[in-house]
Amino acid sequence: MLDYNYWRTKKEIIGIGVMAGTSFDGIDVAAVCFHEEKIELLHFKTYPFLKKIIPDLFKLRDGRAIDLESFTRFHWTLGVLFADCVLDTMKAVKLKPDFIASHGQTVYHTPEYRSDDILFHGGTLQIGEASVIAEKTGILTISDFRHADIAVGGEGAPLIPWFDAYYFSHPQKQRIFLNIGGIANFTLVPPGGDMDKLVAYDTGPGNMVIDKLCERLFSLPFDKGGYLAAQGSVDYPLLKELLQDTYFDLPGPKSTGRERYGAAYSEKLLSIGQKRSIQPVDLLATATKLTSRTIADAITREIHRNEDFEVFVSGGGWHNTTLMAMLESDLKSKNIFDFSETGISGDAKEAAGFAALGKATLCGQHANVPSVTGAKKNVFLGKISLPG
């Protein structure tokens, strides 16, 4: 049994958050310090995946078959890699953390309940065995943050909205916290940060489709700075077709991932481009516009236009200047800022956010937001692994 009072009354808590996102582009590790209700980023680094595991990693990313032995060993080996990244971070900050919060690497997310299916219960799967992390580092480790929410009927996502509202709300302005990773998602935090009035969900593809097109058309991992998309023109007839996707019109709570916008989606888009003789840079510009439009449409649906609002952007999408210019145009707003202006690096946001969720668990705080995830009730997030 956790001693919640110990964690609640501890004046300073050091946590390390570990996050591997839907972009499959590395392991983010953030060391943070909690002073009562404030959070300070001490150190952040993204660690690349070992080259020798990338082929199997890409099989998982693209939904290709992998044998059960390889999958099992991958899960445990990834735990070792996460632990090594944490140990390196500990050397950098010269501090031993009080806990580790590991989100793991998502390989599948299918939260919907299907009453007519033999396998009726939805679920989510993140890999990177937490017991290995706890044992190798000697530090209490919290993992599997999404599971409890799904167990009570939620989507298991998004979870970062609690972090957005708890630490970064504004007393007078509504704030939108937009993260553009592989998938794009946002949190609308009303003035004062009332948790019961949060709106948050995945809007659709973020960098996922853009990155895949870059890989297939230009042999590049991503469109650095949006340079390639800037050379092209949006194919508006194709964009109109893509916007007919039923996901975009669904109300929240909702979440999505590679299951919908992964390799198969991008391959279909490539096939359409080839059949219609669309130039590669034009196809990439169209995919970039798709990300911008779906984000802007979702935010515009939810904001209260009679109130001031600010948008703070984190994730790799912030560095795509073409995407940001499109978003400014689609949102008809210049109040779009780097999340780093809050005091936490935008690149570190999700890793720091899961550290905050870990602290909430230790303090006995419910950190899911049922109005956002669709859960039937508030729950404690995460499973705890203790070192031996």
N, C-alpha and C positions, 0 to 999 in steps of 0.2 A: 504494500500500500504506500503510495506516495505521501510524503509529508508536505501537503500544499502550503501550510503556513510557513515552512522553512523557505520555500521559494518566493512566496508573496512578501516576506519581510526582509529578504536578502537585498541589501542596498545596491549591489552591483552584480550583474550576472553576465558572464561571457558565453556566447553561443557561436557555433559554426554551422552555417547552412550550406547544404550541398544540393545542387540542382543540375540535372541533365534534361534539357527540354526537347520539344518535338522537332527542333531543327537538327538534332543529332550532331551538333558541331563542337561538342566539348563538354567538360565538366566545370561548372561554375561553383566556386567556393568563396563564401563571404564570412569573415569573422566580424562579429558585432558585439557591442557592449550595451546592455540595458541599464539605464539609470532611472528607476521608478517608471514613469510613463514615457520616457524618451529613449530613442535608439541612436547609436553612433556607429558608423562603419569604421572598423579598424583596418581592414585589409580585404582586398578582393583580387582574385586571379581566375582566369579561365585556363584550364589544363586540356591540351589536346588528347584525344583518345590514342592509345598505342596503335601504331600502324598495323601490327599483326592481327588485331581484333577487328579492324575496319571492315573486311569482307563479310564477316558474320553480322556485324553491326548494321551494315547496309541491307543484308537479307531481312533483318528484323524491321528496319526502317521501311522497306518497300513491300513488306507482307509476303516475302517469299518463304518457301519451306525451309525449315531447319530441323535437324533430327533432335530428339528429346535429350540425348546425352549431351550434345553440343549446347543446347539451350540451358540445361541445368548447370553445366560447367561455366557457361557464360555468366549466368546469374551470380554465382559465387565468386568468379574471377573479378567481375565488376565491383563486388564488395571490397575486394583487396585494392583495386585501383582507387576507389573512393577514399578508402582509409589512407592510402599513400598521399593523396592530395591534401587530406586533412593534416597529416603529419608534417607535410611541407609548409602548410599555412601556419601551423603552430610554431615552427622554427622562425617563420617570418615575423610573427607578432611577439614571439618570446613569451607566450602565455599558454597555460593549460586551460582549455575551455571547461565550463561546467557541464556542457552537454553538446551533442551533435544532432542536428536535424537533417535527415537525408530524405529528399523527395524520391531519389532513384531515377532510373531512366524508363519513361513510359514506352511500352511496346504495343499495348492495345488498350483501347478505351471504348467500351460498349455498355453504357449505364442503363439503357432503357429496359424496362420490364416487359416481357412478351408472354402474355397469359396463354397463348395458343401454341407455344413452343415447348418441346420436351425440356430443353435447356432454357427455362423461363426466366431465370434471375440474371439481370445485368451485372456488369462488373468492370473492373479496371485492373491493369497489371503493370506494376513498376518493378524493375529488377535492380539488383545490387544488394546482396544479402546484408542486412543490418547487423546480424550477430557477428559477422566477420569484422565489420567496422568497429563495433564495440570492443571486441577482443583484441584487435590489432592496435587500437589506440588507447585502450584502457579507460574509455569514456562512455558514459551512459549515452545511448543513441536512440532517437525517436525516428520512426519510419512509417511507411504506408498511411500517409495522411488522408488519402481520399476514401479509404475503405469504410469507415464508420458512417460517413454521410450517405454512401450508396446503400448501406445496410438498412437505413431508415427511409429509403425511397428517393434519395437525392441523386443528382448527376455526378456528385463527387468533384464537381468543378463549376465555376471557378472558386478557389479557396483564398486567393490573395485579396479579394475585396474586404475581408475583415481587417487585414493589415493596412489597406488604403485608408479605411475609415478611422481606425483606432489611432493611427499615428500622423495622418496627414490631412485631416479635414480642416476646413476654414470656417470661422464663425459666421461670416456673411455671404460667402460665395459658394456656388455649387462647383465642385471640382470633378473633372473626368480624368481618370487615370487609365491611360491606354497603353497596353503592352503589345508590341508587334514582334512576336517570335515566329515560330513556324505557323502557328495559328494566332490570329489577332483576337484580343479580348479587352473589355473595358469595364470600369466601375464608375458609376455616377454616384458621387457622395454629396448628399444635400448639405446645406449650411448647418454646421453644428455636428455633423457626422452621425445622425440617427441611424443605427443599424437596421431598424425595421423599415426604413425607407430607401435602402440601397437598391440600385438596379445594376445588374452585372451579368454578362454572358459572353460567349464566344461569338464574334461577328462572322467568322469564316476564315478563309486562308489569309495568312499574314505574309511571311517570306517563303512559305513552303512551295508554292507553285512557281514563284519567281526563281527560287534557287534551282529547282529541278529543270526548268527551261534553260537556265544558264549552263547547267551541267551538260544537258543534251545538245544544245545549239552552239555553245561557245567553249565547251570544255573548261568551264570555270565554276568554282563552287558557289559563287554568288555574284550579284551585280554591284560591284564596289561603288558606293556613292550614287548608284542609280545612273551611272554614266551611259551604259548601253541603252537602257530604256529611253534616255533623253535623246538618243539619236533616232528613235522611231516615232511613229504616229499611232495613236489609238485606233483600232479597227472597231468603230462604234456598232456596226451591225452584229459583229461577234460578241461584243460586250453586252449588247441587249439580250442576246441568247443566253449568255452565261448568267446574267442576273435573274433569269427565270427559275433558277435553282430554288426548289421549295424551301430549303433550309433558311434562306435569307429572310423569308416572310414569317417564319415561325416566331411566336412570342417567346420571351424568356420565361422560366429558366431553360437554357439549352447549352449544350457543349458539343464540340466536334473535334476531329483530329485527322490523322493520316488515313483512317478507315474511309473517309469521304473525300479528302483533298490531297491524298498522297500520290504515289507513282502512277496508279491507274488513271486518275483524273488528269494528270499532266500529260500522260501518253495520249489520251483522247484529244486533248487540246493540241498537241503536236500534230496528230493525224489530221485534225480539222485545218490547221495552218498549212499543212502540205497540200491537201486537196484544193484549198482555195488560193494557193500560191501567195500566202501572206509572208512578207519578209520577216526573217528572224527578229530583227529589232522591233518591228511593229507588233509581233506576237508578244514579245516581252513587255512592251509598253502597254499592251492591252491587259496582260496579267497584272501589271503594277496598278493600272487604273481600277481593275476589279477589286484589288485589296483596298484601295482608297475609297471607292464608292460604297462598298459594303460596310466599311467602318463608319463613314460619314452618314449613310442612311440610317444605321442603327442608332448612332448618337443623336441625330436630329429627331428621331422618333421619341426619344426619351427625355431630352432636356426640356427645361421650362424656359422658353425663349424670353420671358419677361424678367428673368433674373440673369445677373452676370455669371459667366462661366469661364473656366480656365481648363485647358487640356494639357496634361503632363504625359509625355511619351517616353516609354522605356523599351528595351529590347533592340534587336539588330535593325529593325525598321527605321529607327530614329536616324541612323547613319545613311539611309538612302534618301538623298536630297531630292531626287525626282519624285519619290513617293510622298515626301513631306510637302512638296510644292503642290502636288495634286490634292492632298488632303486639305491644305489651306484653302484651295479653290472650292473643293466639294463641301467643306464645312462652312464656307463663307465667314471665316474667322482668322484673325491674326493672333489670337490668344492661345497659341500652341507653343509649349515650352519643353525643354529637356527635363526629364524627371530629376536629373542631378541637381536642379535648383532647390529641391526639397532637402538637400544635404546628404542624400544617398545616391551613389552612382546609378544611372539608369541601367547599365549593364549588370550591376550587382543586385538589382531590385528583387528578382524572384528568389535568389538564394538567401538574401537578407529576410525576405518575407517568410520563407519557410523556417528560418531561425526564430522569427517572431511567433509563428504558429507553434513551434516546439516549446518556447517559453510559456505560451498560453496553456499548453497541456500540463506542464509541470506545476503551474500555478492554479490548476483546477478551473480554467476558463473554457467555456464553450466557444469555439472559434469558427464553426461553420455558420453560415447565414442562410437559414431555411428559405427566406424569400428570394434568395439568389440561386440556390442549388435545387430547390424543390423538395428538400428533405421534410419529413413529417415533424421533426423536432430538432432541437439543439443537441449536439453530441460533443464529446471530447474527441479530438482528432489524434490519430497516430498510435503506434504500438511501441512499447519500450523494450529495448534490449540492454541488459546489464552486462558489464564486463565480468569475467570470471573471478 
